[in-house]
Amino acid sequence: MMMKSESFAGVGSAIASIMLLWAYFQPFFPYQLHSYFSKYSSKLVGLVYPYVEISFQEYVGDRLKRSEAYTAIESYLSTITTERAKRLKAQMGRDSDKIILSLDENEEINDEFRGVKLWWFSSKTSSNKQSFSFYPTNDDKRFYRLTFHRRHRQLINDSYLPFVIQRGKAIGVEKRQRKLYTNSSNFDYSEFKKLVWSHVPFEHPATFESIAMDPEMKRDIIQDLMKFSKSKEYYAKIGKPWKRGYLLYGPPGTGKSTMIAAMANLLDYDVYDLELTAVKDNSALRKLLLNTTSKSIIVVEDIDCSLDLSGKRKAVGASEGKEADEATKMMKGGDKEECKVTLSGLLNCIDGLWSACGGEKVIVFTTNHKDKLDPALIRRGRMDKHIELSYCGFEGFKVLAKNYLGVESHPLFEDIHQLLEEKNISPADVAESLMPKKETENQVDACLENLVKDLKECKSKREMEEEEKQMKTKEAAQVCNEQKLENGEKEPDREAKENKGD
């Protein structure tokens, strides 16, 4: 047995010597010999090299999405890095009060699992392609490499790697800092355009307890959200992607954005604020949404104002069309590329095959005018729950009075209750009236009297209904005129002017 081990040691030493000599004399041999020797030398080394290596790339496929395995491994290794690594990377944490240490590039640390020793190595490969660009490019491909003895292959594949992934995901959830993302674009002539999310810490303090709305509606929304967050198996059972859509609609100032913040704080989700007008086309939108993570809320605010998602074109005269184009260019800041996101492209991303990429996502659309949206966009199954956030009622007022003034009852509450039934006022306006403007002895009385005064100056519900009816009539007449223009008919006023000119 001793002779056998000594013979193997002698063979390994001989191979190592040959490899060393080849590395020294390699530059003096022709290229064909290089290729021939490399082919057979790798096979020869494989016979005596007892270790297996597994690489985990940071990006998979067409670099559309960061690998979940790489992210989980990164989180797992962060727990053993500070104790075992010699070279570390330091970054400042939230509010710059904590230093986060991670494994530096080209650094190796060891790990142990059930008595088996393993090695993790962090590195990156740089692309050799050269392209002319005015903007900096970053084609580095980062990866982790795991090395272990081949006799432990089954243990590593069946037990260790699942343990690392599961533990890494749990650590990531525990230590993650919730973020508020917004989409932006960086030009890169080598790859045309790279889409990125930029982010800041999400620190909005809104909760459902502080929202001014009907308590019954509030309980219903909370129950719906909590049920969704615990329904992974149920969604898999019924064959639907694990996502849910919410449409928040109502007049300005009724708390739609605050509702989104409260939803994120309740579920402990990140928020992706998607600006559709900054997206080039449907393909770019798809890539952008693929780079969102699970446990997130994807928000499109004022979707009726973001894009013309109806696919219709307004027919205007040649001169008027030219003037409109010039005005549009000026508003957009010159000759920037026009956004080409279509209704069908948006629907495919939120409810098509691509919507199944990733899970546990909430999609929220907000609008002030629900009737202006295409029915296909807000049907059940896409926007599963429609939530109307209307003007402030008495129950909502009591929440605001407690938040801003710390009172739950007052002699003026009855007058305010009666006025709220007659007048339309948004929760934002009520909050502004209740906010103390200066330090006084009777601060609560002053704020409530100020609200009563503002309520008396508000328009009544009947007046608001009349204004809405007139606005709808005006919009209907405008649509009728546009349809006449599409059919080649002339507006009465224009026809009269043309006849007068003749």
N, C-alpha and C positions, 0 to 999 in steps of 0.2 A: 504493500500500500504506500509505503514511504517512497519507494522507487517510482511509483506511478505519479504521485504528486510532484516529485522532483522533475520527472520528464515533462509534465505539463508546464511547470515553471520554466524549464529550459526552453520549451517551444515558445512560450509567451515572451521570454527575454529575447529570443532570436527574432521574432516578428517585430518587436519594438525596435530592435537595432536596425532591421531592414527599413522600417518606416522612417527612422531618423536619417538614415543615409539617403533615402529617396527624397526626403524633403530638402536635403542639402544639395543634391545633384539635379533636382528636377528642372531648374531653369536651363540646363545645358542639353536637354533632350527635346526632340521634335514634339509637336502638339499631338500627333496620332498616338505616340507612345504614352503621352499623359493620359489620354482617354482610355487606352487599353489597360494601363496599370491601375487606374482609379476603379475601373469596373471590377477587376478581380481582387484588388486589395480590400475593398469593402466586404466582399464575400469571405475573404480569409479572416478578416478581423471579426466578422460575425460568428465564426466558428469558436473563437476563444474568448470573446467579450461577453460576459454573462449578464449584462444589464439591459433592461428594456427602457425605452424613452417614449413618453407621450407628450405631445405639444398641444397647448390650448391657445388658439389665436384670439386676439381681442375682437376682431370682426369676422363674420362669416358671410359667405355668399358674395354679393356685390357691394360689400361694405355698407349695407343699408342699415344694419342693426347691430348694436354691440352684443357680443355673445353673453348669454346669461351664465354659462359655465365660467367664463373668464371673470365676470363680475363677482360671482359667488366665491371663486378661489381667492380673488383679491381681498374680499372681506374676511375670509377664513385665515389667510396668511397674516393679516394685520394683527391678529391676536397673539401670534408667536414671533412676530418680527422683532419687537423691541427687546426680547430676551435673548434671541439667538443670532440675529443679523449683525454684521460688522459695519455695513454701509447702509444708511437709511436716508429717506427723503422726508423733509419736514414741511408741513403746510399749516397755515393758521386755520383754526376752526371758526365756528360761528362767533360773531361779535369780536373776533380776534383775541379771545381770552384763553384759547386752548390750542396746543400744538398737536397735530395729528402726524404720527410717524408711519411710514410705509416702506416696503422693500425697494431699494434703489435698483437701477438697471445694472445688468451684468453682476448681480449679487446672488449668492446661493445660501440657502439655509436648509437644515435637516429637520425631519419630523419622524415621529415614531408611532406606529399603530399596531397594537397587539403583538408587541415585541419585534416588529419588522421595521427596519430603518429605511427611510426614503429621503430623497433630496429634491427640493424645489429650486428652480433657477429662473430668474427674471431677465429678459433680454428683449431686443427689438432688431429688426432687419430694415435697412433703408433701401429705397428703390434706386436703381442705377440709371433709370431713364431721365433724360435731361430735356426740359422744355422751356421755351422762352416765355416768361410771364413777368408782369409788373408787380404781381402780388406773390407773397410767400406761400409756398406749398408745403404740405406735411404728409408725405406718403410713407412714413415710418409704420411698420407693422409690429406691434408689441405682442409678446406671447409669454406664457409660463411653460416650462418644461419639467415634467416629473420623471425622475429616474429611480428605478428599483430593480432588484435581482429578479431574473426571469422565473425562478422557482416560486415566487409569490404572485405571479400574474393573476391567478383566479381570486385570491384574497383582495388584491387591489381593485380589480374590475367589479367584483360583486359586493364588496363591503366598504373599502376605503373611499373610493370616489363618490359613491352615493352619500356617505357620511360627510365628506367635505362639502358637497354641493348643498345638502340640507342645512348643515351648520352655517355655511357661509350666507345662505339666504336669510336665516334667522338673525344672524349678526347684522346683516345689512338693514333689516327692518328695524332692529333695536336702535342702531346708531345713526340711522339716516337723518339728515336734516331736511325737513320738508322745504320744497322750493316752489317759487312762482316763475314759470317759464314764459318766454315770448319768442316768437319766430323771427329770425332775421336771416339775411343772405350775405355770403362772402363770395365775391367773384374770383374765379380761378380759371384762367384760359386753358389750362391743361385738362380740366374736367368740366369746363363750361361754368357750372355753378354748384357750389356745395351749400346745402341747407343745414343750418345749425339752430339749436335752441340756446338762447342765452337766459340766464336765470339770476334771481336774487333770493335771499331767504324769505320764506312765506311767514309773515308775522302778523297777519290780520287777526284782531282779537274777537271778531264777531262769533257769537254762539246763538243757538236757537233760543236760549233763555233771554237774550237781549233783543230778539227780533220782535217788532210790533206787528202782530198778526193774530188771527183767531186761534185760540188755544187748541180747538179740535183739529183744525187744519194742520197746525204745527205738529201735533201728536201723530197724525196720519203720515206726514212727510218723514218724520224721524223713524217710524216703524217700517216704512217702505225702504228707506236707505239701509237700515240695519239688517233687514231681511235679505236685501240684495248682497250685502257684503259677506253673508254667511251661506250663500247658495251656490257654491261652486259645483257641488255634486248634482244639484237639481238642474242647473243649466246644461251640464253634460248629459244628464238623463234625457232631457227633452230635445237635445240636439240643437241648441242655440249658443252663440258666442256669449261669454260671460261679460255682458255690458248692459247698460240701461240708459235710456235717453229721457231727459227732462226738458220741457219747454216752459220757460218762465216768461209770462207776458203781463202787461199792465201799463198804466200811465207812467211817465217819468217820476222818479223820486219815491217809488213804492217799495224799494229795497231788493231789487233783483240781484245786483252785485253783492250786496250784503248776504243774501241768501246763499250764494255760491260759496262765499267765505265760511259761512256757518256749516255748510255741507262738508267742506274740506276739513274743518276742525273736528267735526263729529266723527268722520270716517278715518281721519289721520292720513289723508291723501295729498299728493302733490297737485298743483294746478297748472295746466297748460293753456295760456291765453292765446288762441289762434287768431291771427289777423289775416283774413283771407285775401285782402287786397295786396299783401306783400308776397303772395305765392304766385309763381310764374304760370304754372299750368297744372293739369290733373296729375301728371306724373310726379311733379315736385310735391304736390299735396300728399300723394301716397307715400313718398319717401319720408316726408316730414312726420306723418302720423305713425309710420313704422318705428320712428325713433322716440316715441313716447313709451313710458314704462307702465307696468301694472300699478294698481293702487293709485290711480290718477283721475283727475277730472279735466276733461277737454272742453274748453269754453269758447263759444263764438258769440260775442255780445253784439246786440243790434244787428242781427243777421239780415234783416230786411234792408239795412243801409250799407252792408258790406259789399255786396255784389248784386248785379242784375241776374238772379238765378232762374228767372222764368224762361230765358232763352229767346225772348221776343226782341225785335228791333223796332225802334220808333222810326216811323216814316216822316221825314221832314224834307223841305225844299232844298235844292242844291246849295243855295247861299246860306240858308239857315243851318244846314248840316255842316258846312265848312266852319261857320262861326262857332257851332257847338263843339266841334272837334278842337278848335283852337282854345276855346275856354276850358275844355277838359284837360288839354295839355298843360295849360297854365296852372290849373288846380293841382295837377299831379307833379308839377315841378319840371316841365320840359318834355323831352322826347324819351322818357323812360318807357321800358317795355310794358305793354298792356297786359293786365292779368287775364289769363285765359282759362280760369277755373270755371267749369260748367256745372249745372245742376246734376247731371248724370254722374260726373266725376265725384262730386261731393257725396252723392247718395251711395256710390260704390265704396267709398272710403268708410262711411259710418255704418253701412248696413249690407255691404256686399261681401264677397269672398275675403277681401283684405281686412274686414272688420274682425275676423277671427284670429288675427295675428296679435298675440298678447291677450291677457284677460284682466278681469276686475277693473273695468274702466267705466266711468260715468261721463256721458256726453250731454252738455247743457247748451241750449240755444236760448237767447233772450231777445225780446222784441217789444216795442211799444205798440205795434199794430199787427196783431195775429192774423187779421183778415187779408193782409198783403202777401202772406207767405203761400208758396205753392203747396196744395194739399198733399202732394206726394212727399214733401219734405217733413211734414209734421204728423203723418199718419201713425197710428199705433203700431208698434214694432220698431219704429225709428225714434220717435219721441213718445215713449211709453206712457209718460205721465205729464199731463198739462196742468200747470199750477198758475192760477190767476192771482196776481198780487195787486190788489185794488187800493182805493183810498182808505185812509185811516178810520177805523171804527173805535168804539169806546173801549173794547178790550185791548186793542193795540195801544190806545192812548194811556191806559193804566200801566202797561209795561214801560212805556217811555217816561211816564211821571215817576215811576219807581227808580228807573235807571238814572235819570237826570236830576231829580229833586229828592229822591229818597222818601217819597210819601206814597201811601196807599189809599188815603181818603182825604177829602177836603170839602168845605162847603161849596166851592165853585164846581165840583165834579158834576153836579146835576145840570147846571147851565151848559157845561161843556158837552155832556151826554146829549142833550137836546139839540145843540148846534151841530154836532157831528152827524146827527140823523138828517139834518136839513142841508148841510153844506158838504162840498167835496174838497178835501185837503189831503195832501200826501203826507205820509209819515215823516219824510224829510223836512217838510215845512213845519210840522208839529214839533219835531226835535229842535229846529232852529228857534222856535218861539219859546221852548222850555229851557233853552241853554241860558244860564245866568250871564248877563252882560257886564255887571259890576257888583261889587260887594255892598249889600244892604242888609238891614236888620230883618226886614220882611221879604226875604229873597224869594221864598216859595210863592207868597201872595203876588208879588210883582210878576213873576214868570207866568203864573196861571192867568192873571188879568191880561197880560200881553197876548196869550193864546186866545182868550175870549175876544179880544179886539180884532185879532187877525182872522178869526173865524167869521166874525160879523162882516168883514170886508170881502170874504170869499164869495165866489159865485155859487148860487144855489144849484142843486142837482138838476132841476128843471132847465135852468139856463145852460148848464153844461150839455144836457141831452139835446137841446135845440141847436147848439153850436156843432155838436158832432153830426147831427142830421144834416145841417147845411153843408158841412165839410164833405160828407159822403155824397151828397147831391152834386157838389161841385166837381169831385173826383170822377163821378160817373159821367158827367157832361164832358170832361176832358178826355176820358177814354173813348166816348162816342165820337168826338172830333178827330181823335187819332185814327180810329177805324175808318172814318170818312176819308181821311188823307191817304190811308193805305189803299182805299178803293178808287183813288184818283179824283175824289170830289173836292170842291173848294169850300173853305169856310165862308159863311155869309159876310163877315166883316172884310175879309180879303177880297171877295168877289166884288163887293161894293166899292172898295178902294180902286180895284183895277178898272171898273167901269167908269169911275170918276176921272181916273187918269186918262182914259181914252177920250 
